[in-house]
Amino acid sequence: MSVDPAESAAVTRARGSGAVTRARESSAMARARELGLAVLGTTSPNPPVGAVVLAADGTPVGEGATAPPGGPHAEVRALAQAGERARGGTVVVTLEPCAHTGRTGPCADALLAAGVARVVVAVPEPTELAGGGAARLRAAGVDVELGVERAEAEDGALAAWLTGVREHRPHVVWKVAATLDGRVAAADGSSRWVTGPEARAAVHRLRATCDAVLVGSGTALADDPQLTVRDADGRAAERQPLRVVLDRRGRLPGTARALDGAAPGLVSAAATPRQLLVELFDRDVRRLLLEGGPTLAAAFLRDDLVDEAVVHLAPKLLGAGASLVGDLGIGSIGDALTFSVADVTRLGGDVGIRLRPNRHTGDGRPTQDHGATGGS
C-alpha cells in the first residue's frame, strides 16, 4: 500500500504539535504547583490553588494563586492578568474550578466569560458543594482534561486541604530536631541549640506554611518558646500562625511567651489528640505544625495522626538525654512504624529529612501514603 507523502507529513506535524502542546501544559502545571506552594498557609479553609493561562499560541500570559479567604481564586487572578489574551487559550489549574457561589462567584463562570477554549486540571474537585465545574465547562463547549499530574498536585500544596476533606481534621506535620543518636536534649535538659542557624531558618519557613503551631505544656514550661515566624534578620513576619499549647492540667503561666501579643494564641485542655484536632479544624486550621516534645509526638504517632515528618539531624552525639519520641507501645521490630523518605536537604552543617508514614491496607500490607486522594 502506498503512502501519500503529503498526508504523512501532515501526521508528523500534528504529532509534533501535540508533543509541544503537552510539554507547554506540563510546564504550566509545574508552575501552577509552585504558585500553590507559595500561598500555603494563607488560604485556609480554602485550598491553595495555582493557575496559569496560556494564550492560543501556547505562550504563558497570566498566572495566579488563591488569595486569603474572601479574595479571588487562582483562576480569577490568572485571568485578570491575562486579559483578552486568555480568549481561545488554555487554563492550567491544580484543582477543578468551582461551580458554586460562596464568598466569591463560580470560577467556571469566570472561565466561560473569558472565552477560554481548554482547561487542564490536576485534581478533580472532591467536595459535593464545589463540584460540577468541569461538567459546566464541557456543557458550554470547553475542552476539559482532568487528572493531569494528579499525584504531584495531591502531594504538594493541596495535601493538607485534601486531608481535611477526607478526614475532617487538620493535616499534621511533625517537626523535630535531634542529634545523630536521636536526642532532642542533653542529660542536663539543655537543648539550645541542637541544630545550626540554617536549620532554624528552615523551621521559620515551615511555620509560615502552617495555620497553627502546637506544643505541649512540658515544652512550653521547659523552653518558653514564642512560636512566631521570623525572617533571617529576626523580624516578625506579617502573617503569624495560631500558637497552640496543649495544657490539660492548667500549668501554663500567663507570662508564657506563647501567650504574648506577638501572634494569636490558644491554650487547649483537650483530652486527646483527636479531640484537639477537631477543635482546631473548627477554627479553620487545615495544616498543623507539631513542635511538641517526645510525649506529645508519641501521642500523635500512636493515634496514626502524623501525616508528614520533618526531621533535622545535627552531626552530634550525646549518648544520653531525651529521645526524639516517647513510648509508642511497640515491643517488636516487626511492629515498628515505618516512613518513606520524600526528600533530603543539606541545611548548613545539618541534614533535613522529609518523610511520609507508611500506612497499612486492610490486609496489613504497608502502603506509602501519597497524601490525600481526592475524588471526583
PyMOL commands that set and color helices and strands:
alter all, ss='L'
color gray80, all
select helices_A, chain A and resi 5-38+74-86+107-114+133-139+150-155+159-167+197-208+217-223+257-259+273-281+294-302+333-335
alter helices_A, ss='H'
color red, helices_A
select strands_A, chain A and resi 50-54+60-65+90-95+118-123+143-145+171-179+212-216+242-246+265-268+287-290+308-314+339-347+350-360+366-368
alter strands_A, ss='S'
color yellow, strands_A
deselect
rebuild
show_as cartoon
